[in-house]
């Protein structure tokens, strides 16, 4: 089965990271798990909030940059 990747973008008006599904935006909430693409590989990670949005993967934390777009599979 082919994987379906989506763009994860920060929506400033909502204050959340979102993916677009058809005609609507789906907010990604804290504690939600997804695969994050790094070129030819992906890593399972969890979205978290503590003054800023960040992801946790393999015991490490990384802040997401609100002007960047990330490729994810929910």
C-alpha positions, 0 to 999 in steps of 0.5 A, spaced: 500 500 500 502 506 498 503 511 503 499 518 503 503 524 505 500 530 507 503 537 508 503 539 515 503 547 516 502 552 522 495 556 521 496 562 525 489 564 525 487 557 529 494 557 533 494 550 531 498 545 526 494 543 520 493 538 514 488 539 509 484 534 507 479 535 501 476 542 502 477 542 510 483 543 514 484 538 520 487 540 526 493 536 529 492 536 537 498 535 542 499 528 544 497 526 537 502 521 533 504 521 526 510 519 521 514 525 519 518 525 513 526 526 512 527 525 505 527 517 504 526 515 511 520 517 516 520 517 524 514 516 528 513 522 533 508 526 537 506 533 537 507 537 544 505 544 546 509 548 552 509 555 550 511 553 543 509 547 539 515 541 538 515 534 536 518 528 541 521 522 537 526 517 539 526 521 546 529 527 543 525 534 542 525 539 536 521 545 535 517 546 529 518 552 525 511 556 524 514 558 517 516 551 515 512 546 511 513 538 514 511 532 510 507 527 515 502 521 514 497 521 520 
